[in-house]
Amino acid sequence: MKNLDRLRRDLQRRQLLGGALSGLGTAALATLLGPKSFGAARGEPGSNDAAPAPHFTPRARRAIYLFQSGGPSHIDLWDHKPHWDRLHGQPIPPSVLGSQRVTGMTAGQSQFLTNRPIRPFRRHGDCGRWVSELLPHTAGVVDDLAVLKAVHTEAINHDPGITLINTGDSQVGKASLGAWLSYGLGSENEDLPAYTVLISQGNGKNPGQPIFSRLWGSGFLPSEHQGVRLRAGSAPVMHLANPSGVDRGLRREQLDALAALNGHRAQVTGDPEIEARVAQYEMAFRMQASVPGLADLSDEPESTFDLYGHDARRPGTYAANCLMARRMMERGVRFVQLFHRGWDQHTDLVPHLSAQCRDTDRASAALVTDLKRRGLLDDTLVIWGGEFGRTAYSQGRLDSGRDHHGRCFTVWMAGGGVKGGVEHGVTDDHSYNVVDGGVHVRDLNATILHLLGIDHERLTFKFQGLSQSLTGVEPARVVREILA
């Protein structure tokens, strides 16, 4: 208490010297950092100021990105070809391979033999979609999915590939998709972050590539828009609890005093990061009350776990994170991103890929089903995909594994403004090159923004003399063919 009294006396002296301090207490802080409504979109070219409204009526109010880190094999899961058996073990023609850059893991390979999918495909749903037997649960919801089969990227390695698709640039330091959404649309729940992140690990032997915090970072945007990672266990957010001997009332007084000091400093320096820091303090204070209820699954009926599977009871699993994502959608969180590691199957393709699908298939389908049952799917966008796909040829012996492949891969989307039961894009006979309907990762991000009411060319932030945007300066288009 002595330290707090000293802080107050110091504040009084600063008020007398400064003369213009407006006394940022709890009420004034609410004015400065009040909740941003859904109708508070930002960003006109050349300006960092808020625009009066979203650019157009959004189809989705919130989104979940099920990011499959490591590059799921589109050949083994989604891109069915009726002639795989005939091509199995045959060299891929040079006309198909072209001049593609390959990774160091393939560079010394003398021949490139076609490797058919490790499990058969079957038709499913009213749409007749071909889906691998590895995904029986996702196959049950294909009438709700738009499957993009010709997504492509220049990346041939995990990083910069994963950085490119998440931030719009392979160079580090740019703002992530979730940070852009937080900046552009704000939050519908002032007690939880607009952007949250959950990470899970496959049960197979392959640990997967590392996941870096820059993938949900704010880059040049104010730091309050970076994603907040929720961990498994009794303490979902690090350092959220008050120190011993500090109760909630005392913490409130401390924050009010700090807000007043920081408000004065912000007036003097004009540094927007000061306001961002105050906003983060305030969010942490509110999360102390809101996160425990979010993480407590005791209010979920048994039918929930029947749907998601028994893994949903185990914090930190992919299934548990999918369930948490649904709970956050109900609470108005703007964007939830799940990162699931372990899709990098260079060796032991059959057991490793099978294990990844067992970890993720049921819960991915359950999330779509659960949102639909609760009336949330119509205005919730769900995206499933990784940073690239896998090669049609095998590394080493047949069925051993597949290398990275960015020329074409599959992503599916569901909900908020997306047509269900449709397929967009065509690849060649080896699932190696785009034939028609190509979707660059910039197009994918432009489409996600569009569905949330944002024109990707108008959501900008002035930094280093340039109007920065998620899609950059290269051409990008909205994939209107999949829009409802």
Secondary structure as the mmCIF struct_conf table of DSSP 4:
data_model
#
loop_
_struct_conf.conf_type_id
_struct_conf.id
_struct_conf.beg_label_comp_id
_struct_conf.beg_label_asym_id
_struct_conf.beg_label_seq_id
_struct_conf.end_label_comp_id
_struct_conf.end_label_asym_id
_struct_conf.end_label_seq_id
HELX_RH_AL_P HELX_RH_AL_P1 LYS A 2 GLY A 18
BEND BEND1 GLY A 19 GLY A 19
HELX_RH_AL_P HELX_RH_AL_P2 THR A 26 LEU A 33
HELX_LH_PP_P HELX_LH_PP_P1 GLY A 34 SER A 37
TURN_TY1_P TURN_TY1_P1 PHE A 38 GLY A 39
STRN STRN1 ARG A 42 ARG A 42
TURN_TY1_P TURN_TY1_P2 PRO A 45 GLY A 46
BEND BEND2 ASP A 49 ASP A 49
STRN STRN2 ALA A 50 ALA A 50
HELX_LH_PP_P HELX_LH_PP_P2 ALA A 51 ALA A 51
BEND BEND3 PRO A 52 ALA A 53
BEND BEND4 HIS A 55 PHE A 56
BEND BEND5 ARG A 59 ARG A 59
BEND BEND6 ARG A 61 ARG A 61
STRN STRN3 ARG A 62 SER A 69
TURN_TY1_P TURN_TY1_P3 GLY A 70 GLY A 70
HELX_RH_AL_P HELX_RH_AL_P3 HIS A 74 LEU A 77
TURN_TY1_P TURN_TY1_P4 TRP A 78 TRP A 78
TURN_TY1_P TURN_TY1_P5 PRO A 82 HIS A 83
HELX_RH_AL_P HELX_RH_AL_P4 TRP A 84 LEU A 87
TURN_TY1_P TURN_TY1_P6 HIS A 88 GLY A 89
BEND BEND7 GLN A 90 GLN A 90
STRN STRN4 PRO A 91 PRO A 91
HELX_LH_PP_P HELX_LH_PP_P3 ILE A 92 PRO A 93
HELX_RH_AL_P HELX_RH_AL_P5 PRO A 94 LEU A 97
TURN_TY1_P TURN_TY1_P7 GLY A 98 SER A 99
TURN_TY1_P TURN_TY1_P8 GLY A 104 GLY A 108
BEND BEND8 SER A 110 SER A 110
STRN STRN5 LEU A 113 THR A 114
BEND BEND9 ILE A 118 ARG A 119
STRN STRN6 PHE A 121 HIS A 124
TURN_TY1_P TURN_TY1_P9 GLY A 125 GLY A 128
STRN STRN7 ARG A 129 SER A 132
TURN_TY1_P TURN_TY1_P10 GLU A 133 LEU A 134
HELX_RH_AL_P HELX_RH_AL_P6 PRO A 136 ALA A 139
TURN_TY1_P TURN_TY1_P11 GLY A 140 VAL A 141
HELX_RH_3T_P HELX_RH_3T_P1 VAL A 142 ASP A 144
STRN STRN8 LEU A 145 HIS A 152
BEND BEND10 GLU A 154 GLU A 154
BEND BEND11 ASN A 157 ASN A 157
HELX_RH_AL_P HELX_RH_AL_P7 HIS A 158 THR A 167
BEND BEND12 GLY A 168 GLN A 171
TURN_TY1_P TURN_TY1_P12 VAL A 172 GLY A 173
HELX_LH_PP_P HELX_LH_PP_P4 LYS A 174 SER A 176
HELX_RH_AL_P HELX_RH_AL_P8 LEU A 177 LEU A 185
BEND BEND13 GLU A 188 GLU A 188
TURN_TY1_P TURN_TY1_P13 GLU A 190 ASP A 191
BEND BEND14 LEU A 192 LEU A 192
BEND BEND15 ALA A 194 ALA A 194
STRN STRN9 TYR A 195 GLN A 201
BEND BEND16 ASN A 203 LYS A 205
HELX_RH_3T_P HELX_RH_3T_P2 SER A 213 TRP A 216
TURN_TY1_P TURN_TY1_P14 GLY A 219 PHE A 220
BEND BEND17 LEU A 221 LEU A 221
HELX_RH_3T_P HELX_RH_3T_P3 SER A 223 HIS A 225
BEND BEND18 GLN A 226 GLN A 226
STRN STRN10 VAL A 228 ARG A 229
HELX_LH_PP_P HELX_LH_PP_P5 LEU A 230 ARG A 231
BEND BEND19 ALA A 232 SER A 234
BEND BEND20 PRO A 236 VAL A 237
TURN_TY1_P TURN_TY1_P15 MET A 238 HIS A 239
BEND BEND21 ALA A 241 ALA A 241
HELX_LH_PP_P HELX_LH_PP_P6 ASN A 242 PRO A 243
TURN_TY1_P TURN_TY1_P16 SER A 244 GLY A 245
HELX_RH_AL_P HELX_RH_AL_P9 ARG A 248 THR A 269
HELX_RH_AL_P HELX_RH_AL_P10 PRO A 272 ALA A 295
HELX_RH_3T_P HELX_RH_3T_P4 LEU A 297 ASP A 299
BEND BEND22 GLU A 300 GLU A 300
HELX_RH_AL_P HELX_RH_AL_P11 GLU A 302 TYR A 308
HELX_RH_3T_P HELX_RH_3T_P5 HIS A 310 ARG A 313
BEND BEND23 ARG A 314 ARG A 314
TURN_TY1_P TURN_TY1_P17 PRO A 315 GLY A 316
BEND BEND24 THR A 317 THR A 317
HELX_RH_AL_P HELX_RH_AL_P12 TYR A 318 GLU A 330
TURN_TY1_P TURN_TY1_P18 ARG A 331 GLY A 332
BEND BEND25 ARG A 334 ARG A 334
STRN STRN11 PHE A 335 ARG A 341
BEND BEND26 HIS A 346 THR A 347
HELX_RH_AL_P HELX_RH_AL_P13 LEU A 349 ARG A 373
TURN_TY1_P TURN_TY1_P19 ARG A 374 GLY A 375
HELX_RH_3T_P HELX_RH_3T_P6 LEU A 377 ASP A 379
STRN STRN12 THR A 380 GLY A 385
BEND BEND27 GLU A 387 GLU A 387
STRN STRN13 GLY A 389 ARG A 390
BEND BEND28 ALA A 392 ALA A 392
STRN STRN14 TYR A 393 TYR A 393
HELX_LH_PP_P HELX_LH_PP_P7 SER A 394 SER A 394
BEND BEND29 GLN A 395 ARG A 397
TURN_TY1_P TURN_TY1_P20 LEU A 398 ASP A 399
BEND BEND30 SER A 400 SER A 400
STRN STRN15 HIS A 404 HIS A 405
BEND BEND31 ARG A 407 CYS A 408
STRN STRN16 PHE A 409 GLY A 415
TURN_TY1_P TURN_TY1_P21 GLY A 416 GLY A 417
STRN STRN17 VAL A 418 VAL A 418
HELX_LH_PP_P HELX_LH_PP_P8 LYS A 419 LYS A 419
BEND BEND32 GLY A 420 GLY A 421
STRN STRN18 VAL A 422 HIS A 424
STRN STRN19 VAL A 426 THR A 427
TURN_TY1_P TURN_TY1_P22 ASP A 429 HIS A 430
BEND BEND33 SER A 431 SER A 431
BEND BEND34 ASN A 433 ASN A 433
STRN STRN20 VAL A 434 ASP A 436
STRN STRN21 VAL A 439 HIS A 440
HELX_RH_AL_P HELX_RH_AL_P14 VAL A 441 LEU A 451
TURN_TY1_P TURN_TY1_P23 LEU A 452 GLY A 453
TURN_TY1_P TURN_TY1_P24 HIS A 456 ARG A 458
STRN STRN22 PHE A 461 PHE A 463
TURN_TY1_P TURN_TY1_P25 GLN A 464 GLY A 465
STRN STRN23 LEU A 466 GLN A 468
TURN_TY1_P TURN_TY1_P26 LEU A 470 THR A 471
BEND BEND35 VAL A 473 GLU A 474
HELX_RH_3T_P HELX_RH_3T_P7 ARG A 480 ILE A 482
STRN STRN24 LEU A 483 LEU A 483
#
